[in-house]
Amino acid sequence: MKLAEALLERKRIKEEIATLRERTERDSKVQEGDNPAENPELLMEKIFELVDRLKKLTIAINKTNMNVKLSDGRTLMEAIAERDMLKLLHESTKRVVDEAVGAREWRVTRSEIKFMPTIDVAEWRKRSDKYAKKYRELDAAIQAANWSNDLIDEI
């Protein structure tokens, strides 16, 4: 199984658990004299099985992420952490720029309070774009590694 396939399977399992939880919660209580649409205990058994599978899959994915290396020598785990930080930096700088640019739009008449940006919008936009570009490049490298490497522990 390729790492990317394991990641897709992990996502599918999480979605199935969420669906089963909703069904279990809905049928865990009924009006006296009524029967539940589904047996909550059987649904919970299925959740327990899926959680066990999810645990094994997550361990195998994490082991793989710690051992697979990108062309620059970083492990996938290090690259994923870096990608997450780039996303955070991009989102943060973009929001600052968006707020600063929006400050100019508040004044309608001369008697209203005038808001002005307190940052160099062009410079911060360049920073935001730089983070976004680095994020996309690193994400592409991670995706390529996910599709070209097998899961270390087959499940």
VENMO-V37267 format. One line per field, one symbol per residue. ss: DSSP state (@ for helix, = for strand, . for the rest). psi: psi as a letter, one per 20 degrees, with the letter a starting at -180 (. if undefined). Layout:
# VENMO-V37267
ss: ???
psi: ???
This chain:
# VENMO-V37267
ss: .=@@@@@@@@@@@@@@@@@@@@@@@@@............@@@@@@@@@@@@@@@@@@@@@@@@@@@@.=.....=@@@@@@@@@@@@@@@@@@@@@@@@@@@@@@...............@@@@@@@@@@@@@@@@@@@@@@@@@@@@.=.....
psi: pqghhhggggggggggggghggggghjiprqpirqqhqohhhghghggghhggggggggggggghihpqrhjiqrhgghgggghhhgggghghghggggghhhiihpgrhiqpppqqjrnggghhggghgggghggghgggggghhiipqpgop.
